[in-house]
Structures are given as structure tokens and as C-alpha cells.
Amino acid sequence: MLTKGVLFHQDNAPVHKSVVAMSAVHDCAFELIDHPPYSPDLAPSDFHLFPKLKKELAGRYFPCNDDVISAVNDFFWVAEENFFLTVIQALQHRCVCHFRDLTNTVMQEIASEVGMGETTFVQPVGESGTFQSGITFKLRSLTRSNEVRLCGHGTLGSAAVLFRKMRNTNACIVFKTLVGDLFLKQEDEYFSLDLPIGHIVKEELRYHSAILSARGDVPGVMDVAYCQPLRFLPVRLQDGWSRHQFECWQPDIGSIETSTNKLRVLIVTTRGSTEEGYVDKSVTPYDFVSRCFSPWTSSREDAVTGSAQTVLAHYWSQQLGKRYFHARQCSKRGGDIIMRLRDDRAEILGKARFTMDVALTLDQH
């Protein structure tokens, strides 16, 4: 009997996956190679050829094997010239066609059901584009209630899926979004996300007295600015409190929400010394820190907000005269951010980790 050292491969037919069959594989100490789930992409004969052949032969009586062989040969002989070509060409578009069938309503329902901060949908652009070879993709990010113009997390996660799961072969991919084209590439363990800078214009404090009064017991406000395309309001607090105080501070979210209906995100930012704890695990100082609140979009506080960092990069580049930043968003989960400014673009370096891999089955009726 064969023993150790054997790599064994079989499909997922019920007879092969029965208790008796799997026990025999285990007893022989075979190393079982996983077989992917059946799909039209993996087994086109099962889903294209055989169903049509069965339909052709259904209800007919064959006295002998030769008659069966003759009937099968006749089936292939009269088949259209592009019978096989059609299904082979369709393989690369299968997932794309499925996505193109999703209406705005269905995408919103999926985002609501998933229940994450944002759910991002990716679609190859062009008839020849595939997830594996495409360069340009349409990107849409939806919260549980509405579509957002830009989601840094969703963009970074989409790049990770394309490069690491789909094995996209391009050095750089382009996402078409509501804020313009975004460029993604891999840099060793990082993903480089090229975004348009969130341009800000400084505003007088008196124009925002209602929302500023909701900040609670915190140091005074030094600056207020506004990013009109994103509807983000960055507020810089005076220096002087520790990182622990900044991370534990709890503003009046209810008052923030009712103070205005013109914003999407309130950004609170400051900077401090190494003695006050504004350093990372390797004791490298942060150029600035921030927290982002968005009660208007069903999110009290966002964990790490890529779009907000493009706004902060524009502000702090004016304050510090720098083009390279090491920052942190001090939410409960928190996250460090590395950014580089190039002309009117902000390049954010980040990592991505897969936490789950699921398949959605949609009711087509």
C-alpha cells in the first residue's frame, strides 16, 4: 500500500468527499491537494458543453454504444463554428458581467447588509479588462446609507485584492473615482496610494462657533480650514496636552451632528513633543496627529481616514514647510500614516491584511 510522500488530488464529487473515502486518504497518510469549488471558469465543459449535449440526447433510445458514439459525433459535427470560442472568450468577462448587472440599489443594499464603514465595489473598465490583466478600474465606495466620494481604506483594500488575490500583473493600476483618477502600486510590503491633495482654505473661527463649542474641555483652537470638494473641516488645537489626553478626549458627538448639516467629516489635529508621547513604537516622532468624526454619515469616529490625511498634508505642509510626513490617527484602533507630497498629489503608503474571504450569492429574481 502507498504510504507517506504521496500528493493526492481529486475533485469535490460527493463520492470522493464521503466519510469512507476521506478516511482512506487519511489512513494512507496522503497529502490531499485542495480542489477549487466548481465554477464555469474552472470547468467550462461541465457548464457549457455537457448541459447542451444532454439536452440534445435527452429522451432518445440507443440500442448500443456505437449509436451513442454516433449521436455525440453528430452533435459536434453540426455545432456552430464558434461553439467553443464563445464560451472561452466569456470566461474572462464572467465576473465583470456579474458586476455590471448590479444596479445602484443592489449595491446600496449590499453595503447596508455588510454593515462596514464603507463597502467598495471594483469593476474593470473596457471590454478587454479583467481583474488579472486590467489596468483601469471603476471604484465606488458606499456606506450603509449613501455613496462617498473617496474612501482610503476601500481603495487600499481593493489594491490588495487585485495585486495579491487576483494576481494582477501590472506595476501600477488606476482607479476611476468621484474625486478623479487614483494610482496604486506595490512598494515591497507597502501599497502606494496616489491621491489628489485635499486643498484647504483657512476660515475665521467665528464662522464655525457652533461646531467648535461642541469640542468640550480641550485647549483652544489655533486654526480652522475648509476643504470644499470633500466637505471636510480640519480644526487645529493648540499644543500643550499629552497624547494620552488627546486619545481619551470625547467630544459631544450629538452637538457636533446638530451644529451643521454641511459637513461630512470634522478633523481635529494637533502636534506635540516626544516627552508628551507623540512617538511611534520605534520612538520616531510624529509630525502631527489627528482624529476624525463623521456623525453625519453613520460613523461616530473613523479609525483611519486616508482622504482626511490628504487634507491634513496640505495644511501641515504650509505650517511645517515639509513634503514628507509621519503621522498618526489617534482613534481607538489607530493607525500610523506615511505620506509624500508631489505637486498636487499626496502619496500615502500603507499595508493591508486580509481578515476574511467570503462569497456573496445574490437572488437574481
C-alpha positions as CSV (number, residue, x, y, z in Angstrom):
1,M,0.0,0.0,0.0
2,L,1.2,3.5,-0.7
3,T,2.3,5.4,2.4
4,K,3.8,8.8,3.1
5,G,5.1,11.1,0.5
6,V,2.1,11.0,-1.9
7,L,0.4,14.1,-3.1
8,F,-3.2,13.1,-3.9
9,H,-5.7,15.2,-5.9
10,Q,-9.3,14.6,-6.5
11,D,-12.4,16.7,-7.3
12,N,-15.2,17.6,-4.9
13,A,-17.7,14.9,-6.1
14,P,-19.8,13.6,-3.1
15,V,-18.4,10.1,-3.5
16,H,-14.9,11.4,-3.2
17,K,-15.7,13.5,-0.1
18,S,-17.6,10.8,1.7
19,V,-16.5,9.7,5.2
20,V,-15.2,6.3,3.9
21,A,-13.2,8.0,1.1
22,M,-11.7,10.6,3.3
23,S,-10.8,8.1,6.0
24,A,-9.0,6.0,3.4
25,V,-7.0,9.1,2.3
26,H,-6.2,9.8,6.0
27,D,-5.2,6.2,6.7
28,C,-2.8,6.2,3.8
29,A,-1.2,9.4,5.1
30,F,-1.7,11.1,1.7
31,E,-1.3,14.8,1.4
32,L,-4.6,16.0,-0.1
33,I,-4.4,18.9,-2.5
34,D,-7.4,21.1,-2.3
35,H,-9.7,21.2,-5.3
36,P,-11.3,24.6,-6.0
37,P,-15.1,24.8,-5.9
38,Y,-16.8,24.2,-9.2
39,S,-17.5,27.2,-11.3
40,P,-17.9,27.9,-15.0
41,D,-14.5,29.5,-15.0
42,L,-12.8,26.3,-13.7
43,A,-14.8,23.7,-15.6
44,P,-16.3,25.1,-18.8
45,S,-17.1,21.6,-20.1
46,D,-19.3,21.0,-17.1
47,F,-21.3,24.2,-17.5
48,H,-21.3,24.7,-21.3
49,L,-20.6,21.5,-23.2
50,F,-22.3,18.8,-21.3
51,P,-25.6,20.5,-20.5
52,K,-26.2,21.2,-24.2
53,L,-25.1,17.7,-25.1
54,K,-27.5,16.2,-22.5
55,K,-30.3,18.3,-23.9
56,E,-29.6,17.1,-27.4
57,L,-29.6,13.4,-26.3
58,A,-32.5,13.6,-23.8
59,G,-35.4,11.2,-24.4
60,R,-33.6,9.2,-27.2
61,Y,-33.1,5.4,-27.1
62,F,-29.7,3.9,-28.1
63,P,-29.6,0.1,-28.6
64,C,-25.8,0.0,-28.4
65,N,-22.7,2.0,-27.6
66,D,-21.9,2.6,-31.3
67,D,-25.2,4.5,-31.6
68,V,-24.3,6.7,-28.6
69,I,-20.9,7.5,-30.1
70,S,-22.5,8.3,-33.5
71,A,-25.0,10.7,-31.9
72,V,-22.3,12.5,-30.0
73,N,-20.2,12.9,-33.1
74,D,-23.2,14.2,-35.0
75,F,-23.7,16.8,-32.2
76,F,-20.2,18.2,-32.6
77,W,-20.4,18.0,-36.4
78,V,-23.4,20.3,-36.7
79,A,-22.4,22.6,-33.8
80,E,-21.8,26.2,-34.8
81,E,-18.3,27.2,-35.7
82,N,-17.9,29.5,-32.6
83,F,-19.5,27.0,-30.2
84,F,-16.3,26.6,-28.1
85,L,-14.8,30.1,-28.9
86,T,-17.8,31.8,-27.4
87,V,-17.6,30.2,-24.0
88,I,-13.7,30.6,-23.9
89,Q,-14.0,34.3,-24.6
90,A,-16.8,34.7,-22.0
91,L,-14.6,33.3,-19.2
92,Q,-12.6,36.5,-18.7
93,H,-15.7,38.6,-18.5
94,R,-17.8,36.4,-16.2
95,C,-17.1,38.4,-13.0
96,V,-17.3,41.7,-14.9
97,C,-20.7,40.9,-16.4
98,H,-22.0,39.9,-13.0
99,F,-20.8,43.2,-11.6
100,R,-22.3,45.2,-14.5
101,D,-25.7,43.6,-13.7
102,L,-25.6,45.3,-10.2
103,T,-27.8,48.3,-10.0
104,N,-27.2,51.3,-7.7
105,T,-30.0,50.0,-5.5
106,V,-28.5,46.5,-5.2
107,M,-25.0,47.9,-4.4
108,Q,-26.5,50.1,-1.7
109,E,-28.4,47.1,-0.3
110,I,-25.2,45.0,-0.2
111,A,-23.3,47.9,1.6
112,S,-26.1,48.2,4.1
113,E,-26.2,44.4,4.7
114,V,-22.5,44.1,5.1
115,G,-22.6,46.9,7.7
116,M,-19.0,48.1,7.5
117,G,-18.0,51.7,7.5
118,E,-17.6,51.6,3.7
119,T,-18.1,48.8,1.2
120,T,-16.1,49.2,-2.1
121,F,-17.1,47.8,-5.5
122,V,-14.5,47.3,-8.2
123,Q,-15.2,47.0,-11.9
124,P,-12.7,46.6,-14.8
125,V,-13.1,49.3,-17.4
126,G,-13.2,48.3,-21.0
127,E,-14.4,45.1,-22.8
128,S,-10.9,43.5,-22.6
129,G,-10.2,44.4,-19.0
130,T,-10.0,41.6,-16.4
131,F,-9.2,41.6,-12.8
132,Q,-5.9,39.8,-13.6
133,S,-4.7,41.9,-16.5
134,G,-6.7,45.1,-16.4
135,I,-5.0,48.5,-15.7
136,T,-8.0,50.7,-15.2
137,F,-10.9,50.0,-12.8
138,K,-14.0,51.9,-11.7
139,L,-14.2,52.2,-7.9
140,R,-17.3,53.0,-5.9
141,S,-17.5,53.2,-2.1
142,L,-20.8,53.1,-0.2
143,T,-21.6,53.5,3.5
144,R,-24.7,51.8,4.9
145,S,-26.8,54.8,3.7
146,N,-25.0,56.6,0.9
147,E,-22.1,56.8,-1.6
148,V,-18.9,58.6,-0.5
149,R,-16.5,60.5,-2.8
150,L,-13.4,58.9,-1.5
151,C,-12.6,56.0,0.8
152,G,-8.9,55.5,1.5
153,H,-9.4,52.1,3.3
154,G,-11.6,50.8,0.4
155,T,-9.1,52.0,-2.2
156,L,-6.1,50.4,-0.4
157,G,-8.0,47.2,0.3
158,S,-9.1,47.0,-3.4
159,A,-5.5,47.3,-4.5
160,A,-4.5,44.5,-2.1
161,V,-7.2,42.2,-3.5
162,L,-6.2,42.9,-7.1
163,F,-2.5,42.5,-6.6
164,R,-2.5,39.7,-4.0
165,K,-5.7,37.8,-4.6
166,M,-6.3,38.3,-8.3
167,R,-2.6,38.4,-9.1
168,N,-2.9,41.4,-11.3
169,T,0.3,41.6,-13.4
170,N,0.6,45.4,-13.8
171,A,3.1,47.5,-11.9
172,C,0.5,50.2,-11.5
173,I,-3.3,50.3,-11.6
174,V,-5.7,53.2,-11.9
175,F,-8.9,53.6,-10.0
176,K,-11.5,56.0,-11.5
177,T,-13.4,57.6,-8.6
178,L,-15.6,60.6,-7.9
179,V,-12.6,62.6,-7.0
180,G,-10.6,61.7,-10.1
181,D,-8.1,59.1,-11.0
182,L,-6.2,57.3,-8.2
183,F,-2.9,55.4,-8.9
184,L,-1.9,52.4,-6.9
185,K,1.3,50.4,-6.9
186,Q,3.3,48.0,-4.7
187,E,6.4,49.0,-2.9
188,D,7.8,46.0,-1.1
189,E,5.4,45.3,1.8
190,Y,3.5,48.6,1.3
191,F,0.9,49.8,-1.2
192,S,1.4,53.3,-2.5
193,L,-1.8,55.2,-2.9
194,D,-1.6,58.3,-5.1
195,L,-4.4,60.7,-4.3
196,P,-5.3,64.3,-5.2
197,I,-4.4,66.7,-2.4
198,G,-7.4,67.9,-0.4
199,H,-7.0,71.6,-0.9
200,I,-8.0,73.7,2.1
201,V,-8.8,77.4,2.6
202,K,-8.4,78.9,6.1
203,E,-11.6,80.4,7.6
204,E,-12.4,82.6,10.5
205,L,-13.3,80.8,13.8
206,R,-16.5,82.8,14.2
207,Y,-18.0,81.1,11.2
208,H,-17.9,77.8,13.0
209,S,-18.7,78.7,16.5
210,A,-21.4,76.1,16.9
211,I,-19.3,73.1,16.0
212,L,-16.3,74.5,17.9
213,S,-18.3,74.8,21.1
214,A,-19.1,71.0,20.9
215,R,-15.4,70.2,21.3
216,G,-15.7,70.2,25.0
217,D,-12.9,70.7,27.5
218,V,-9.9,70.9,25.2
219,P,-7.1,73.5,24.6
220,G,-8.0,76.5,22.4
221,V,-8.3,76.4,18.7
222,M,-5.5,77.8,16.6
223,D,-6.8,77.3,13.1
224,V,-9.9,76.3,11.1
225,A,-9.8,75.5,7.5
226,Y,-12.3,74.0,5.0
227,C,-11.9,71.6,2.1
228,Q,-14.9,72.3,-0.1
229,P,-14.7,69.3,-2.6
230,L,-14.7,66.8,0.3
231,R,-16.7,68.9,2.8
232,F,-14.1,68.3,5.4
233,L,-13.4,70.8,8.2
234,P,-9.9,70.5,9.8
235,V,-9.6,72.1,13.2
236,R,-6.1,72.6,14.7
237,L,-6.0,72.6,18.5
238,Q,-3.3,74.5,20.5
239,D,-0.3,72.4,21.6
240,G,0.0,71.5,25.2
241,W,-1.7,68.3,26.0
242,S,-0.4,64.8,26.1
243,R,-1.1,62.1,23.6
244,H,-3.0,60.2,26.2
245,Q,-5.3,63.2,26.8
246,F,-5.8,63.6,23.1
247,E,-6.7,59.9,22.6
248,C,-9.0,59.8,25.6
249,W,-10.8,63.1,24.8
250,Q,-14.5,62.5,24.0
251,P,-16.3,65.4,22.2
252,D,-20.1,65.9,22.3
253,I,-21.0,63.9,19.2
254,G,-24.6,64.8,19.4
255,S,-23.8,68.5,19.4
256,I,-21.4,68.1,16.6
257,E,-24.1,66.4,14.4
258,T,-26.7,69.1,15.1
259,S,-24.4,72.0,14.7
260,T,-24.3,71.8,10.9
261,N,-25.5,69.7,8.0
262,K,-22.9,71.0,5.5
263,L,-20.0,68.7,6.6
264,R,-19.0,65.1,6.0
265,V,-16.0,64.9,8.4
266,L,-14.7,67.0,11.3
267,I,-10.9,66.6,11.6
268,V,-9.2,67.6,14.8
269,T,-5.5,67.8,14.7
270,T,-2.5,68.9,16.8
271,R,1.1,68.1,17.4
272,G,3.3,67.7,20.4
273,S,6.7,66.7,21.7
274,T,8.3,63.3,22.3
275,E,8.1,63.9,26.0
276,E,4.3,64.1,25.6
277,G,4.1,60.7,23.9
278,Y,3.9,61.8,20.3
279,V,6.1,59.0,19.0
280,D,5.6,55.6,17.4
281,K,6.8,52.2,18.8
282,S,10.4,52.8,17.5
283,V,10.3,56.3,19.2
284,T,10.2,58.1,15.9
285,P,8.3,61.4,16.4
286,Y,5.0,62.1,14.7
287,D,4.8,65.3,12.6
288,F,1.2,65.6,13.6
289,V,-1.8,63.5,15.0
290,S,-5.5,63.7,14.2
291,R,-8.9,62.3,15.0
292,C,-11.9,62.2,12.5
293,F,-15.5,62.4,13.4
294,S,-18.4,61.8,11.0
295,P,-21.8,61.5,12.7
296,W,-23.5,62.8,9.5
297,T,-22.5,59.5,7.7
298,S,-23.4,57.0,10.4
299,S,-19.9,56.9,11.8
300,R,-19.1,58.5,15.2
301,E,-15.4,58.3,14.7
302,D,-13.4,56.8,11.8
303,A,-10.5,54.6,12.6
304,V,-8.0,55.7,9.9
305,T,-9.1,58.1,7.1
306,G,-7.0,58.3,4.0
307,S,-9.0,61.1,2.5
308,A,-8.6,63.2,5.6
309,Q,-4.8,62.7,5.5
310,T,-4.7,64.4,2.1
311,V,-6.4,67.4,3.6
312,L,-4.0,67.4,6.6
313,A,-1.0,67.0,4.4
314,H,-2.0,70.2,2.6
315,Y,-2.5,72.1,5.8
316,W,0.7,70.8,7.6
317,S,2.9,71.3,4.6
318,Q,2.1,75.0,4.8
319,Q,2.7,75.0,8.6
320,L,5.9,73.0,8.7
321,G,7.4,73.5,5.2
322,K,7.7,69.8,4.7
323,R,6.8,67.4,1.9
324,Y,7.2,64.1,3.8
325,F,5.1,63.2,6.9
326,H,5.0,60.6,9.5
327,A,1.6,60.9,11.2
328,R,-0.9,59.0,13.3
329,Q,-4.7,59.0,13.5
330,C,-5.5,58.5,17.2
331,S,-8.7,56.6,17.1
332,K,-9.4,53.7,19.4
333,R,-7.9,51.3,16.8
334,G,-5.5,53.9,15.5
335,G,-3.0,53.8,12.7
336,D,0.3,55.3,11.5
337,I,0.4,57.0,8.2
338,I,3.4,57.8,5.9
339,M,2.8,60.4,3.3
340,R,4.8,62.1,0.5
341,L,3.6,65.2,-1.4
342,R,4.4,65.6,-5.1
343,D,3.0,68.7,-6.7
344,D,-0.8,68.4,-6.3
345,R,-0.7,64.8,-5.3
346,A,-0.5,63.1,-1.9
347,E,1.1,59.6,-1.9
348,I,0.1,57.5,1.1
349,L,2.0,54.3,2.0
350,G,0.0,51.7,3.8
351,K,-0.2,48.0,4.5
352,A,-3.3,45.7,4.1
353,R,-4.2,42.5,5.9
354,F,-6.9,40.0,4.8
355,T,-9.3,39.2,7.7
356,M,-11.9,37.3,5.8
357,D,-12.7,35.9,2.4
358,V,-16.4,35.4,1.6
359,A,-18.6,34.9,-1.5
360,L,-22.0,36.7,-1.9
361,T,-24.8,34.8,-3.5
362,L,-27.4,37.2,-5.0
363,D,-31.0,36.3,-5.6
364,Q,-31.5,37.1,-9.3
365,H,-35.3,37.0,-9.1
